[in-house]
Amino acid sequence: MLRGEEVTHHGLYHDVDGVTLAPVPDPPVPIWIGGTKPRVQRRAAKWDGWMPDSTTDTEIIHSPERLASDIAYIHEHRTSDEPFEVAFSGYSRPDDREMISAYAAAGATWWLESIHGRRGSLEEMMARLEAGPVRL
């Protein structure tokens, strides 16, 4: 559909009959795959990017070392030389340059700050937002 071709699909959950998307997105919409299982990582290798399951409600559970290993595994299965994005969601403080630098060195190309009510109070989350992004 994203190539502008007519699509007909009859699946378990969705049916599409002769639908064509217009206009076609230009540039194409990048497709990122999320998850940490090897089969998901192999699927991500065929597309434009990957986002691992990286946190619980309050902490990062994906170390920079594991991220580097997972990215290496994905690259073993890549057949394209096109750029590949890795979006990492985590928790930081404005002075966390060293921690975020470790994830960047491991191969993360995006840092997505995880802001939600289970992380802290509204006031704490607003203060984190007002402090701005961690700059490398």
Secondary structure per residue as TSV (DSSP state, phi and psi in degrees):
chain	resnum	aa	ss	phi	psi
A	1	M	-	360.0	-39.3
A	2	L	T	-69.5	-13.9
A	3	R	T	-89.7	-2.3
A	4	G	S	85.8	9.5
A	5	E	-	-86.4	150.6
A	6	E	-	-67.6	135.9
A	7	V	E	-121.0	130.4
A	8	T	E	-126.3	126.0
A	9	H	E	-147.5	133.5
A	10	H	E	-126.4	105.5
A	11	G	-	-120.2	-175.6
A	12	L	S	-62.1	-37.8
A	13	Y	S	-112.6	-22.3
A	14	H	-	-137.1	146.4
A	15	D	E	-125.4	135.0
A	16	V	E	-134.4	126.2
A	17	D	E	-120.1	107.2
A	18	G	E	60.2	43.3
A	19	V	E	-95.3	135.5
A	20	T	-	-125.6	130.5
A	21	L	-	-85.6	129.8
A	22	A	S	-147.1	137.2
A	23	P	S	-75.5	159.7
A	24	V	-	-73.0	133.9
A	25	P	-	-60.2	132.8
A	26	D	S	-139.3	111.2
A	27	P	S	-73.2	166.4
A	28	P	-	-59.7	151.0
A	29	V	-	-72.2	123.7
A	30	P	-	-70.3	145.5
A	31	I	-	-114.0	118.4
A	32	W	E	-110.8	139.7
A	33	I	E	-108.6	137.1
A	34	G	E	-110.3	145.7
A	35	G	-	134.1	169.9
A	36	T	-	-124.0	-4.2
A	37	K	S	-69.2	148.1
A	38	P	H	-54.5	-39.4
A	39	R	H	-66.4	-32.6
A	40	V	H	-70.1	-40.7
A	41	Q	H	-64.9	-38.3
A	42	R	H	-65.6	-36.8
A	43	R	H	-65.6	-43.6
A	44	A	H	-59.8	-34.5
A	45	A	H	-59.3	-23.7
A	46	K	T	-85.0	-8.0
A	47	W	S	-118.0	-148.9
A	48	D	S	-102.1	-15.4
A	49	G	E	-174.8	174.4
A	50	W	E	-144.5	145.1
A	51	M	E	-133.2	109.8
A	52	P	-	-74.2	159.8
A	53	D	-	-73.8	109.7
A	54	S	-	-117.2	-11.4
A	55	T	B	-138.8	158.4
A	56	T	-	-95.8	-165.8
A	57	D	S	-63.9	-24.0
A	58	T	S	-133.6	-4.5
A	59	E	S	-148.8	159.1
A	60	I	B	-81.5	130.8
A	61	I	-	-113.1	-0.5
A	62	H	S	-112.0	107.7
A	63	S	-	-74.4	160.6
A	64	P	H	-58.4	-36.4
A	65	E	H	-64.9	-43.7
A	66	R	H	-66.3	-39.2
A	67	L	H	-59.7	-46.4
A	68	A	H	-60.3	-41.9
A	69	S	H	-64.8	-44.4
A	70	D	H	-64.2	-40.4
A	71	I	H	-65.7	-39.4
A	72	A	H	-60.8	-42.1
A	73	Y	H	-61.4	-44.7
A	74	I	H	-61.2	-44.9
A	75	H	H	-65.7	-26.8
A	76	E	H	-62.5	-26.5
A	77	H	T	-103.3	2.7
A	78	R	-	-78.0	141.0
A	79	T	-	-114.9	0.2
A	80	S	-	-115.0	147.3
A	81	D	-	-94.2	3.9
A	82	E	S	-64.4	154.3
A	83	P	-	-56.6	147.0
A	84	F	-	-127.0	124.1
A	85	E	E	-95.2	145.3
A	86	V	E	-128.5	111.5
A	87	A	E	-98.1	122.2
A	88	F	E	-114.6	126.9
A	89	S	E	-100.9	130.3
A	90	G	E	-156.9	-170.9
A	91	Y	-	-118.8	128.3
A	92	S	-	-139.3	167.2
A	93	R	-	-112.4	158.2
A	94	P	T	-57.3	-22.2
A	95	D	T	-98.3	16.9
A	96	D	-	-87.9	36.2
A	97	R	H	-56.4	-43.4
A	98	E	H	-62.8	-44.5
A	99	M	H	-63.9	-48.1
A	100	I	H	-67.7	-34.4
A	101	S	H	-60.8	-35.6
A	102	A	H	-64.3	-39.2
A	103	Y	H	-70.7	-37.7
A	104	A	H	-64.0	-42.7
A	105	A	H	-64.3	-30.3
A	106	A	H	-74.2	-16.3
A	107	G	T	124.8	-0.7
A	108	A	-	-66.0	134.4
A	109	T	-	-107.5	-12.9
A	110	W	E	-135.6	139.0
A	111	W	E	-113.5	120.5
A	112	L	E	-111.0	110.3
A	113	E	E	-70.1	126.5
A	114	S	-	-87.2	108.9
A	115	I	-	-116.7	118.2
A	116	H	-	-160.5	165.8
A	117	G	T	-67.3	-21.8
A	118	R	T	-80.8	-14.8
A	119	R	T	-77.5	-33.6
A	120	G	S	-179.7	-176.7
A	121	S	-	-72.2	165.9
A	122	L	H	-56.9	-42.4
A	123	E	H	-63.1	-42.0
A	124	E	H	-64.9	-41.1
A	125	M	H	-69.1	-38.7
A	126	M	H	-64.3	-40.0
A	127	A	H	-63.5	-38.9
A	128	R	H	-66.4	-42.5
A	129	L	H	-63.1	-43.2
A	130	E	H	-66.7	-26.4
A	131	A	H	-70.4	-20.7
A	132	G	-	85.5	-179.2
A	133	P	-	-73.4	158.5
A	134	V	-	-76.0	125.3
A	135	R	-	-101.5	132.8
A	136	L	-	-94.1	360.0
